[in-house]
C-alpha cells in the first residue's frame, strides 16, 4: 500500500520524498532497539515449547502477537525473543519512544490496537496527527479512545465517487473471468490504460488462479497482489527434495521428481528425458554410484553423483551446531545452475528469474531463522536440523518485486482499501464467498467478536464497491464447478444481466515456418506388425514409427506385463526352457522379486507345460524356430519379420505357426479379421524360403492351447480351415501392405481408429484426442 500511495502522489504531481511514506512498523524501527521477529521464528519457538500438534502451532503463531489474549504463551515467547534481541509487536510498540519531525497522517487502518493508540497519543503531544478510520464496527473503540485523549472528530458524509454500476451473472466461474478479460480489452480499445482498471477479490482462491490463466490467454498484463508460501517455489522444492533424497539414501524414485523440474538445469530437455527414462528402467535403485553409471551412459554426467551432488554426502556424516548448519546449507543455492538470459527476454521469463533469485535469498533467511530458533551450541545431525528448516519454509511468504506501471491490478478487499480506480471489477459475489461466514476461533472463543466480524462483511462489500470513480462491474457465477446452482450474494439487491456466450481470445497467428524439402527414401522396410498398427489407426503408426515416441518405462510393480510375459513364453518355447528364460528376462527388465512375480512365473510354467503336453497338433514335421526374413514387394517396399516356427513337410511344403499369448477368443478374432500378418508370412515362405505355402496357424497359449488357421488339404490335419489354395490370402495381404505404404508415403496420419475398443490399450490415447474428434464428427454429420 505504501508503494501504491507513492505512485499515486507522483502521478498527481505532489512532491513528497518516498521515504516519508512508511508503514507504522517501519516508522517505529529507529525508535526501538527491539527487532521484529519473523513469523517463522514465532512458529518454531512455539513448537519448541510443545513439539506436538503442528496445526495448533500455526494457529498460535498467528495469534501470539495479541498479547492480552494469550498472556501465558506471550510471556514465554517474549522471554525467548528477548534473548535474541527481539520482541512481540505490542512489546515493541510500548518500548518505542517516537520523535516527530513534522505533521503525521495515518491512513488505511481499519482499527488500532491499544499500543498503537499509545504511540499516537505520544506523537500528538509533539506535532499535529491526523488519523483516518472507517465508520465500521471494528473502529468504534479506537475512535472513542482518541476522542477521550483530545483528538477532534470530523465526519465525511459526502460521497466522493458516483460510478455507474452493472451486475452480470455468468453460468460458471470460467465464463465470469473470461468476460472480465474481454471487458478489459474493450475498455483498452476505447482509450483506457490497463493501470486504470482493477479486479477486487474477497479472498484469493478460487478466482486469482482463474484470472491469471484467463489474462494470460487474452494477453492482458496483470499484477497479482498476493504472496505464496516460500516452500511452494520450484527452486525451494528442488533444494528441499535433494535434502530429503539425501536423508532417505538417494532413492531414485524421489530423484525423478527433481530431474523433471526445469530449475534443475536438465528438466524439460532431451538430455533430461533420456536420463528420466534410463532411471525409470533401473527402479528400484539407490546410491549415487548407480546414478553415476546411468548419467554417464546417457551423456548427462553433470547430473550424477560425480557432479554437484557429491558434496552432499558429507552432510549426513556431520554433527554441527545450528549456526554451522546455516553456513553449510546456504551453499545449496549453488546446486541451481545460473540462468542463461536471452537477448529478447519476455516478462514471464523475467519474472521467473526474479522469483528464483528472491526465493533463494529467502531460503538463506529461513536457514538463519532456524539457527536462531534452535539457539544451541550442542552439535546436532542434519536429520535433526532439517525438519525445522522445512517448517520455516512453509511459514515464510515469498514476495517477488514487480514494478510494472501499466498493468491490471488484482487485489483482495483489504489491499484495495487505499486504492482509487476509474474502473473496478468485483467478482465472486456468491453466498459463502462474498460474504464469508465466520466461526468462533477455537483458541479465542468470543461470540461477540465473531458477530463483529460478520458485520464487517457488509462493510467490506461497501468498501470494495466504492473503489471506482467511473464504473463498477459486479459479477457472480450461477453454478459451481460441479454444476450445482449457487446463490448470489445477499448484498446484491437484484439479479444480474445474464452473460449469454463464452468469449474466447483471438488465436495468435504465428508466421509460417519453412522446412527443407526432404524426399522420401527410395526403399522403406515395414513389418507385419507395423502394417497392422496403421490399419488400426494411422495416428498410432505415425506416433510410434514416424515420430518414434516412447512411453515412460513401467513402474517396477507393473513391468511384468502381458507383453513381457509373451516374450518370455516365446523364448521359452524356442529354447525349451522356461525357468532360465524367466530369470534372464526378469534381470534384463529389472523386475523385482515379489509375490506377484512368483505367481506369474507359476502361471507361465503351467501354460508352458500345457503346450509341451499338448498332442492336438497331428503333424510331426521337422521344425525351425525364430526364422528371420525380408522380402521385396515393390522396388520401394520390403517386408521384414520373424516367424516363430516353421514346419517343413516331406514335399517341400511348409506351415507357419505363430505363437500368441492370448486366449481362444482373441485367436478367433484374428482369424475372422484381416489376415495381413498371416498372408505376409505365407508370402515369405514362398519368396524367401523357396517353399510351398501349405498353412498358417496361430497357437493360443493362455488358459488352454488353441490352434486356429488356414491350410491346404494335408492328410491327417483336421485343425483350422481347409482351402484349395492360400494364394488369395497372400495376394490380399500384399495388396494391403502396398496400399499402407502408399498412404504412409503420402503423409496420412489422421486419427481414424478401426476398432474403438482397442483405443484404451493405445499408448498415445492421451495425445490423439480421439474423443473430441468423434464428437466433432458427430456434430458435423460425418460419423467416424
C-alpha positions in Angstrom: 0.0 0.0 0.0 2.9 2.4 0.7 4.3 1.8 -2.7 0.9 2.4 -4.3 0.5 5.7 -2.4 3.9 6.8 -3.6 3.0 6.1 -7.2 -0.4 7.9 -6.9 1.2 11.0 -5.4 3.8 11.1 -8.1 1.1 10.8 -10.8 -0.8 13.7 -9.1 2.4 15.9 -9.3 2.6 16.1 -5.5 6.2 16.5 -4.4 7.0 14.3 -1.4 10.0 12.2 -0.7 9.4 8.5 -1.0 10.9 7.8 2.4 8.3 10.0 4.0 5.6 7.4 3.2 6.1 4.5 5.6 4.2 1.7 7.3 3.8 2.1 11.0 6.2 -0.8 11.6 8.9 0.9 9.5 8.2 4.2 11.3 8.9 3.0 14.8 12.0 1.0 13.8 14.5 3.8 14.6 12.9 4.4 18.0 13.3 0.9 19.5 16.2 -1.4 19.9 14.0 -4.5 19.7 13.7 -6.1 16.3 10.5 -7.6 14.8 10.7 -11.4 14.7 9.9 -13.3 11.5 6.6 -15.3 11.6 8.5 -18.5 11.1 10.6 -17.8 14.2 7.4 -17.4 16.3 6.2 -20.8 14.9 9.5 -22.5 15.8 9.6 -21.1 19.3 6.1 -22.2 20.0 6.9 -25.7 18.5 9.9 -25.9 20.9 7.6 -25.3 23.9 5.3 -28.1 22.8 6.5 -30.3 19.9 3.1 -31.9 19.3 0.2 -30.7 17.1 1.8 -28.6 14.3 -1.5 -27.1 13.2 -2.0 -25.8 16.7 1.4 -24.1 16.5 0.5 -22.4 13.3 -2.7 -21.0 14.8 -0.9 -19.8 17.9 1.8 -18.1 15.9 -0.8 -16.1 14.1 -2.4 -15.0 17.4 0.6 -14.7 19.7 1.1 -11.0 18.8 -2.2 -10.4 20.6 -0.5 -10.3 24.0 -3.6 -9.5 26.1 -5.5 -12.5 24.8 -2.7 -15.1 25.3 -0.7 -13.8 28.3 0.9 -17.1 29.4 2.2 -18.1 26.0 3.1 -14.5 25.1 5.2 -14.3 28.3 7.1 -17.4 27.4 7.7 -16.4 23.8 8.6 -12.9 24.8 11.3 -14.2 27.1 12.7 -16.3 24.3 12.6 -13.3 21.9 14.3 -11.1 24.4 17.3 -13.4 24.5 17.6 -12.8 20.7 17.1 -9.0 20.8 13.5 -9.2 19.5 10.0 -8.7 20.9 6.4 -9.1 20.0 4.6 -6.3 18.3 2.9 -5.0 21.4 6.1 -5.0 23.4 8.0 -3.2 20.6 5.3 -0.5 20.4 5.3 0.0 24.2 9.1 0.2 24.2 9.3 2.7 21.3 9.9 6.4 22.1 8.9 8.1 18.8 10.1 11.6 17.9 8.1 13.5 15.3 9.7 16.0 13.0 6.6 17.2 11.3 2.8 16.6 10.8 1.8 12.9 10.6 -1.1 11.4 8.7 -2.2 7.8 9.4 -4.3 6.3 6.7 -5.5 2.8 5.7 -6.2 1.4 9.2 -9.4 -0.5 10.0 -8.8 -0.2 13.7 -5.9 0.5 16.1 -4.6 -1.6 19.0 -4.1 -0.2 22.5 -0.3 0.0 21.9 -0.7 1.8 18.6 -3.1 4.3 20.2 -0.5 5.0 22.9 2.0 5.8 20.1 -0.4 8.2 18.5 -1.1 9.9 21.8 2.6 10.4 22.4 3.0 11.8 18.8 0.1 14.1 19.3 1.9 15.8 22.1 4.8 16.6 19.7 3.1 17.5 16.5 -0.2 17.5 14.5 -1.5 14.0 14.0 -4.4 13.1 11.6 -5.9 9.6 11.7 -8.5 8.3 9.2 -10.7 5.5 10.4 -13.7 3.9 8.6 -17.2 4.0 10.1 -17.1 0.3 10.6 -17.8 -1.9 13.7 -14.2 -2.5 14.4 -13.1 1.1 14.7 -15.6 2.3 17.4 -13.4 1.5 20.4 -10.3 3.2 18.8 -12.3 6.3 17.9 -13.7 6.6 21.5 -10.2 6.5 23.0 -8.8 9.0 20.5 -11.6 11.4 21.3 -11.0 10.9 25.0 -7.3 11.8 24.6 -8.1 15.1 22.9 -8.5 14.3 19.2 -11.3 16.1 17.4 -13.6 14.2 15.0 -14.7 15.1 11.6 -17.3 13.0 9.7 -17.1 12.8 5.9 -20.7 12.4 4.8 -20.4 13.5 1.2 -20.0 10.7 -1.4 -16.8 11.4 -3.4 -17.5 8.8 -6.1 -20.6 8.2 -8.2 -19.7 5.4 -10.5 -22.0 3.6 -12.9 -22.9 0.1 -11.5 -23.6 -3.0 -13.6 -24.4 -6.5 -12.3 -23.5 -9.5 -14.5 -24.5 -13.2 -14.0 -22.3 -15.9 -15.6 -23.0 -19.6 -15.9 -19.7 -20.5 -14.4 -16.5 -19.1 -12.9 -14.7 -19.6 -16.1 -17.2 -17.7 -18.1 -17.2 -14.9 -15.4 -13.4 -14.3 -15.6 -13.4 -14.6 -19.4 -16.0 -11.9 -19.6 -13.9 -9.7 -17.2 -10.9 -10.1 -19.6 -13.0 -9.3 -22.6 -14.4 -6.2 -21.0 -10.9 -5.0 -20.1 -9.8 -5.3 -23.7 -12.9 -3.4 -24.8 -12.1 -0.5 -22.4 -8.4 -0.5 -23.6 -9.6 -0.3 -27.2 -11.7 2.7 -26.2 -8.6 4.5 -24.9 -8.2 3.3 -21.3 -4.9 2.2 -19.8 -4.5 -1.1 -18.1 -3.5 0.5 -14.9 -6.8 2.4 -14.7 -8.6 -0.9 -14.1 -8.5 -3.4 -11.2 -10.2 -6.6 -10.0 -11.1 -6.8 -6.3 -11.5 -10.2 -4.7 -12.8 -11.1 -1.2 -10.1 -13.8 -0.9 -7.5 -15.2 -3.3 -9.0 -18.6 -4.2 -10.5 -19.7 -6.4 -10.6 -16.5 -8.6 -7.0 -15.4 -8.6 -5.7 -18.6 -10.4 -8.6 -18.5 -12.9 -8.0 -14.8 -13.6 -4.2 -15.4 -14.0 -4.9 -18.1 -16.6 -7.6 -16.1 -18.4 -5.5 -12.9 -18.5 -2.6 -14.8 -20.0 -4.8 -16.3 -22.7 -6.1 -12.8 -23.6 -2.7 -11.2 -23.4 -3.6 -8.8 -20.5 -0.7 -7.7 -18.3 -1.6 -8.0 -14.7 -0.1 -7.8 -11.2 -1.5 -10.1 -8.6 -1.0 -8.6 -5.1 -0.8 -11.9 -3.3 2.0 -14.0 -1.7 2.7 -17.7 -1.8 4.4 -19.9 0.7 8.1 -19.9 0.2 8.1 -23.8 0.2 5.8 -23.7 -3.0 8.5 -22.2 -5.2 10.2 -24.7 -7.6 13.7 -23.7 -6.5 12.9 -24.4 -2.9 11.1 -27.6 -3.8 14.2 -28.7 -5.7 16.6 -27.9 -2.8 14.3 -29.5 -0.1 13.8 -32.5 -2.4 17.6 -33.0 -2.6 18.0 -33.0 1.1 15.1 -35.4 1.5 16.7 -37.7 -1.0 20.0 -37.4 0.8 18.4 -38.4 4.2 16.4 -41.3 2.6 19.5 -42.8 0.9 19.2 -41.3 -2.6 16.1 -43.2 -3.6 16.0 -42.7 -7.4 12.2 -42.6 -7.5 12.4 -39.4 -5.4 15.2 -38.0 -7.7 12.9 -38.4 -10.7 10.7 -35.7 -9.5 13.6 -33.4 -9.1 15.0 -34.4 -12.5 11.9 -33.2 -14.4 12.0 -29.7 -12.8 13.4 -27.1 -15.2 15.1 -25.4 -12.3 17.5 -28.5 -12.1 19.0 -27.4 -15.4 18.3 -30.7 -17.1 14.5 -30.9 -16.8 12.4 -30.3 -19.9 15.4 -31.1 -22.2 16.2 -34.0 -24.5 19.1 -35.0 -22.3 16.9 -34.9 -19.2 14.2 -37.0 -20.9 16.8 -39.7 -21.8 18.1 -39.7 -18.2 14.5 -39.8 -16.9 13.7 -43.0 -18.9 17.1 -44.6 -18.0 16.5 -44.1 -14.3 12.9 -45.4 -14.6 14.2 -48.6 -16.2 16.6 -49.2 -13.2 14.0 -48.7 -10.4 14.1 -49.6 -7.6 17.6 -48.3 -7.2 19.6 -46.2 -4.7 23.0 -44.6 -4.2 24.9 -42.0 -6.1 27.2 -44.6 -7.6 24.4 -46.2 -9.6 23.2 -42.7 -10.6 26.8 -42.0 -11.9 26.6 -45.0 -14.2 23.2 -44.1 -15.5 24.2 -40.4 -16.1 27.4 -41.3 -17.9 25.5 -43.8 -20.1 23.0 -41.1 -21.1 25.6 -38.3 -21.5 24.3 -36.4 -18.5 27.3 -36.6 -16.2 26.7 -33.2 -14.7 23.5 -34.5 -13.1 25.1 -37.6 -11.5 26.8 -38.1 -8.2 30.1 -37.2 -9.6 28.7 -33.8 -10.3 27.2 -31.3 -7.9 25.6 -33.9 -5.5 28.8 -35.5 -4.3 29.5 -32.8 -1.6 26.1 -33.5 -0.1 27.2 -37.0 1.1 29.4 -35.4 3.7 26.4 -33.7 5.3 24.9 -36.9 6.6 28.1 -37.8 8.4 28.5 -34.4 10.3 27.3 -33.2 13.6 27.3 -29.4 13.7 25.8 -26.6 15.7 22.8 -24.8 14.2 24.9 -21.8 13.2 27.4 -24.1 11.4 24.5 -25.9 9.6 23.3 -22.5 8.4 26.8 -21.8 7.0 26.9 -25.2 5.3 23.4 -25.3 3.9 23.3 -21.8 2.5 25.7 -23.0 -0.2 22.9 -25.3 -1.5 21.8 -22.4 -3.8 24.9 -23.3 -5.9 23.2 -26.5 -7.0 20.8 -24.5 -9.1 22.6 -23.7 -12.4 22.8 -20.0 -13.2 20.2 -19.0 -15.8 21.0 -18.1 -19.4 19.5 -14.7 -20.2 18.5 -14.3 -23.9 18.7 -11.0 -25.7 14.9 -10.6 -26.1 13.5 -11.8 -22.8 9.8 -11.9 -22.1 8.2 -10.6 -19.0 7.2 -14.2 -17.9 10.9 -15.3 -18.2 12.0 -12.2 -16.3 9.5 -12.9 -13.5 10.8 -16.5 -13.3 14.3 -15.2 -12.9 13.3 -12.6 -10.3 11.2 -15.1 -8.3 14.1 -17.6 -8.3 16.5 -15.0 -7.0 14.0 -13.8 -4.4 13.3 -17.4 -3.3 17.0 -18.3 -2.9 17.5 -15.2 -0.8 14.5 -16.0 1.4 15.9 -19.6 1.7 19.0 -18.3 3.3 17.0 -16.1 5.7 14.9 -19.2 6.6 18.1 -21.1 7.4 19.2 -18.2 9.6 15.8 -18.1 11.3 16.1 -21.8 12.1 19.5 -21.5 13.5 18.3 -18.5 15.6 15.3 -20.5 16.9 17.3 -23.6 18.0 19.9 -21.3 19.6 22.2 -24.1 21.0 25.9 -24.8 20.8 25.3 -28.5 21.0 26.1 -30.4 17.8 23.2 -32.0 16.0 22.7 -34.0 12.9 21.2 -32.8 9.6 18.2 -35.1 10.3 17.6 -33.1 13.5 18.1 -29.7 12.0 16.3 -30.1 8.7 12.6 -30.5 9.9 12.8 -27.1 11.5 14.1 -25.6 8.2 11.1 -27.1 6.3 8.7 -25.7 8.9 10.2 -22.3 8.5 10.0 -22.5 4.7 6.3 -23.5 4.9 5.5 -20.4 7.1 7.5 -17.7 5.3 5.9 -15.9 2.4 7.6 -15.1 -0.9 7.3 -11.6 -2.2 8.5 -11.1 -5.8 9.1 -7.4 -6.8 7.0 -6.3 -9.8 7.4 -2.6 -10.7 5.5 -2.5 -14.0 3.3 0.5 -14.3 0.6 -0.2 -17.0 -0.9 -3.4 -15.6 -4.3 -4.5 -14.3 -4.1 -4.8 -10.6 -5.7 -7.9 -8.9 -6.0 -7.5 -5.2 -8.1 -8.5 -2.2 -10.5 -6.2 -0.5 -8.1 -5.4 2.4 -5.3 -4.3 0.0 -7.9 -2.3 -2.0 -8.9 0.0 0.9 -6.5 2.7 -0.3 -7.0 2.3 -4.0 -9.0 4.5 -6.3 -9.6 3.3 -9.9 -11.7 4.6 -12.7 -13.0 1.0 -13.4 -13.2 -1.7 -10.8 -14.4 -5.3 -11.2 -15.8 -7.1 -8.1 -16.2 -10.7 -8.8 -17.3 -13.8 -6.9 -20.4 -12.3 -5.3 -21.9 -15.6 -4.2 -23.0 -16.6 -0.7 -20.2 -18.1 1.4 -17.7 -16.4 -0.9 -18.6 -12.7 -0.5 -19.8 -12.6 2.2 -17.7 -15.1 4.1 -19.3 -16.7 7.2 -17.0 -16.8 10.2 -16.9 -19.3 13.1 -15.7 -18.9 16.6 -11.9 -19.1 16.9 -11.2 -22.3 18.8 -8.3 -20.7 20.7 -10.0 -17.4 21.5 -13.8 -18.2 21.7 -15.6 -14.9 21.7 -19.2 -14.8 20.2 -19.2 -11.0 20.3 -16.0 -10.9 18.2 -17.5 -13.4 15.7 -20.7 -11.3 15.3 -18.5 -8.2 14.8 -16.5 -10.0 12.0 -19.8 -11.0 10.4 -21.0 -7.3 10.5 -17.6 -6.4 8.9 -18.5 -8.3 5.8 -21.1 -5.7 4.8 -18.5 -3.0 5.4 -16.0 -4.8 3.2 -18.6 -5.0 0.4 -19.3 -1.3 0.6 -15.5 -0.8 0.6 -15.0 -2.9 -2.5 -17.8 -1.4 -4.4 -16.7 2.2 -3.7 -13.2 2.0 -5.2 -14.2 3.0 -8.7 -14.7 6.6 -9.8 -16.5 5.9 -13.1 -17.6 2.3 -13.4 -18.1 -0.7 -11.0 -18.9 -4.1 -12.6 -20.2 -6.7 -10.2 -20.4 -10.3 -11.2 -21.2 -13.8 -9.9 -21.5 -17.4 -11.2 -24.8 -19.1 -11.1 -23.4 -22.6 -11.0 -20.3 -24.0 -9.2 -17.7 -26.3 -10.7 -19.9 -29.4 -10.1 -22.8 -27.8 -12.0 -24.9 -27.3 -8.9 -26.7 -23.9 -8.6 -25.4 -21.4 -6.1 -26.9 -18.3 -4.5 -25.8 -14.9 -5.5 -24.7 -12.7 -2.6 -27.5 -11.2 -0.5 -25.6 -7.9 -0.8 -27.0 -7.7 -4.3 -30.5 -6.4 -4.3 -31.3 -7.6 -7.9 -30.1 -10.3 -10.2 -27.5 -9.5 -12.8 -27.7 -9.4 -16.5 -27.1 -12.9 -18.0 -23.9 -13.3 -19.9 -25.1 -15.3 -22.9 -22.0 -16.9 -24.5 -18.4 -17.6 -23.7 -15.8 -15.3 -25.1 -12.6 -16.8 -26.4 -9.4 -15.0 -27.1 -8.4 -14.3 -30.7 -6.0 -17.0 -31.7 -2.3 -16.0 -32.0 -1.1 -16.1 -35.6 2.4 -17.4 -36.0 4.5 -16.9 -39.2 4.6 -20.0 -41.4 7.8 -22.0 -40.9 9.8 -23.1 -43.9 11.0 -26.7 -43.8 13.6 -28.1 -46.1 12.4 -30.4 -48.8 13.1 -33.9 -47.7 12.4 -36.5 -50.3 11.2 -39.9 -49.0 13.8 -42.7 -49.1 13.7 -44.9 -52.2 13.3 -48.0 -50.0 11.1 -48.4 -47.0 11.0 -51.5 -44.8 7.9 -52.4 -42.9 7.0 -55.2 -40.6 3.6 -57.0 -40.5 3.0 -55.6 -37.0 3.6 -52.0 -38.3 1.1 -52.6 -41.1 -1.5 -53.9 -38.7 -0.8 -50.8 -36.5 -1.5 -48.5 -39.4 -4.7 -50.3 -40.4 -5.9 -50.0 -36.8 -5.1 -46.2 -36.7 -2.8 -44.1 -38.9 -2.1 -41.8 -36.0 -0.9 -44.7 -33.9 1.6 -45.7 -36.6 2.7 -42.0 -37.0 3.4 -41.5 -33.3 5.1 -44.9 -32.8 7.1 -45.4 -36.0 7.5 -41.9 -37.6 7.9 -39.7 -34.5 9.3 -42.7 -32.6 7.7 -41.6 -29.4 8.5 -43.6 -26.3 6.3 -44.2 -23.3 7.9 -43.9 -19.9 9.1 -47.3 -18.6 6.7 -49.0 -16.3 6.9 -48.8 -12.6 8.7 -51.8 -11.0 5.4 -53.4 -9.9 3.9 -53.1 -13.4 6.9 -54.3 -15.5 5.8 -58.0 -15.7 3.0 -57.1 -18.1 1.4 -59.1 -20.8 3.9 -58.0 -23.4 6.9 -59.2 -21.3 5.1 -62.4 -20.4 4.5 -63.1 -24.0 8.2 -62.5 -24.8 9.2 -64.9 -22.0 6.9 -67.7 -23.3 8.1 -67.2 -26.9 11.7 -67.5 -25.9 11.0 -70.5 -23.6 9.3 -72.3 -26.5 12.2 -71.6 -28.8 14.8 -72.6 -26.2 12.7 -75.3 -24.5 13.5 -73.9 -21.0 11.2 -71.6 -19.0 12.9 -71.1 -15.7 16.2 -69.9 -17.1 14.5 -67.6 -19.6 12.3 -66.2 -16.9 15.3 -65.4 -14.7 17.1 -63.7 -17.6 14.1 -61.6 -18.6 13.5 -60.5 -15.0 17.1 -59.4 -14.7 17.0 -57.7 -18.1 13.9 -55.7 -17.3 14.9 -55.1 -13.6 11.7 -56.8 -12.3 11.6 -57.1 -8.5 11.1 -60.5 -7.0 7.7 -60.2 -5.3 4.8 -62.5 -4.6 3.2 -61.4 -7.9 6.4 -62.2 -9.8 6.4 -65.8 -8.5 2.6 -66.1 -9.2 3.2 -65.1 -12.8 6.1 -67.5 -13.1 4.0 -70.4 -12.0 1.2 -69.4 -14.4 3.7 -69.2 -17.3 5.1 -72.6 -16.2 1.6 -74.1 -16.3 1.0 -72.8 -19.8 4.5 -73.9 -20.9 4.0 -77.4 -19.6 0.5 -77.5 -21.1 1.9 -76.8 -24.5 4.6 -79.4 -24.2 2.0 -81.9 -23.1 -0.5 -81.0 -25.9 -1.0 -83.6 -28.5 -3.5 -81.7 -30.6 -1.1 -80.9 -33.4 -1.0 -84.0 -35.5 1.9 -83.4 -37.8 5.4 -84.5 -36.9 7.3 -82.5 -39.5 10.8 -81.0 -38.8 10.6 -77.6 -37.3 12.7 -74.5 -37.2 12.2 -71.6 -34.7 12.8 -67.8 -34.8 13.3 -67.6 -38.6 14.2 -64.1 -39.9 13.1 -63.0 -43.4 13.0 -60.0 -45.7 11.1 -59.8 -49.0 10.7 -57.1 -51.5 7.1 -56.4 -52.6 7.9 -53.4 -54.9 11.1 -51.6 -55.7 10.3 -49.2 -52.9 8.9 -51.5 -50.3 10.2 -54.5 -48.5 8.7 -56.6 -45.6 10.9 -57.7 -42.8 9.8 -60.1 -40.0 10.4 -63.1 -37.9 8.5 -66.4 -38.0 8.1 -68.1 -34.6 8.0 -71.6 -36.0 8.3 -73.1 -39.5 7.4 -76.7 -40.0 8.7 -78.3 -43.3 6.8 -81.1 -45.0 8.2 -84.0 -47.0 7.1 -82.5 -50.3 8.9 -79.1 -49.9 5.8 -77.6 -48.3 5.8 -75.5 -45.1 3.4 -74.5 -42.4 3.9 -71.2 -40.5 3.0 -71.3 -36.8 2.8 -68.1 -34.8 2.6 -68.2 -31.0 0.2 -65.8 -29.3 -0.1 -65.5 -25.5 -3.8 -65.0 -25.9 -7.0 -66.8 -25.1 -9.1 -68.7 -27.6 -11.5 -65.8 -28.2 -8.7 -63.5 -29.2 -7.2 -66.1 -31.6 -10.6 -66.4 -33.2 -10.8 -62.6 -33.7 -7.5 -62.8 -35.7 -8.9 -65.5 -38.0 -12.1 -63.5 -38.6 -10.3 -60.2 -39.2 -7.8 -59.1 -41.9 -5.2 -61.8 -42.3 -2.3 -59.4 -43.1 0.3 -61.0 -40.8 -0.6 -64.5 -41.9 -0.7 -63.6 -45.6 2.7 -61.9 -45.4 4.2 -64.8 -43.6 3.0 -67.2 -46.3 4.4 -64.9 -48.9 7.8 -65.0 -47.1 7.6 -68.8 -47.2 7.3 -68.7 -51.0 9.6 -65.8 -51.8 12.3 -66.1 -49.1 12.4 -69.7 -48.0 11.5 -71.1 -51.5 9.0 -73.4 -50.1 5.4 -74.1 -51.0 2.9 -72.4 -48.6 0.8 -75.1 -47.0 -0.7 -73.5 -44.0 -0.7 -70.6 -41.5 -1.7 -71.3 -37.8 -2.0 -69.2 -34.7 -1.4 -71.1 -31.5 -3.0 -69.5 -28.4 -1.2 -70.4 -25.2 -3.2 -68.7 -22.5 -5.7 -70.7 -20.4 -5.6 -73.6 -22.9 -3.7 -74.5 -26.1 -5.7 -73.4 -29.1 -5.0 -73.9 -32.8 -6.7 -71.8 -35.4 -5.7 -71.0 -39.0 -5.8 -71.9 -42.7 -4.2 -74.8 -44.7 -4.4 -76.6 -47.9 -5.6 -80.2 -47.9 -3.0 -82.1 -45.9 -3.6 -85.7 -44.9 -4.1 -86.1 -41.2 -4.6 -82.3 -40.5 -8.1 -81.7 -39.3 -7.5 -78.4 -37.5 -8.3 -74.9 -38.9 -10.0 -74.1 -42.2 -9.1 -76.2 -45.2 -8.7 -74.3 -48.5 -7.9 -75.3 -52.0 -5.2 -72.6 -52.2 -3.8 -69.9 -49.9 -2.9 -67.6 -52.8 -5.9 -65.4 -52.1 -4.6 -64.7 -48.5 -1.1 -63.9 -49.9 -2.4 -61.5 -52.6 -4.8 -59.7 -50.2 -2.0 -59.2 -47.6 0.5 -58.0 -50.2 -2.1 -55.6 -51.7 -2.9 -54.2 -48.3 0.8 -53.8 -47.5 1.4 -51.8 -50.7 -1.7 -49.6 -50.0 -0.5 -48.9 -46.5 3.0 -47.9 -47.8 1.4 -45.5 -50.3 -0.7 -44.0 -47.6 2.3 -43.5 -45.3 4.4 -42.0 -48.1 1.5 -39.5 -48.9 1.6 -38.3 -45.2 -1.5 -40.0 -43.8 -1.6 -39.6 -40.1 -5.2 -38.8 -39.2 -6.9 -40.2 -36.1 -9.0 -42.9 -37.5 -9.3 -46.0 -35.3 -10.7 -49.0 -37.0 -11.7 -50.6 -33.6 -12.6 -48.0 -31.0 -12.5 -50.7 -28.3 -8.7 -51.0 -28.8 -8.1 -47.3 -28.1 -7.9 -47.9 -24.4 -4.8 -50.0 -24.9 -3.1 -47.5 -27.2 0.0 -45.7 -25.7 -0.9 -42.5 -27.4 -4.6 -42.1 -26.5 -3.7 -39.1 -24.3 -2.4 -37.0 -27.3 -4.7 -38.1 -30.2 -7.9 -36.6 -28.6 -10.0 -39.3 -30.3 -13.0 -38.4 -28.1 -13.0 -34.8 -29.2 -12.7 -35.7 -32.9 -15.5 -38.2 -32.6 -17.8 -35.5 -31.0 -16.9 -33.0 -33.7 -17.6 -35.6 -36.5 -20.9 -36.5 -35.0 -21.8 -32.8 -34.7 -20.9 -32.2 -38.4 -22.9 -35.3 -39.5 -19.8 -37.2 -40.6 -19.5 -40.2 -38.3 -16.1 -41.9 -38.0 
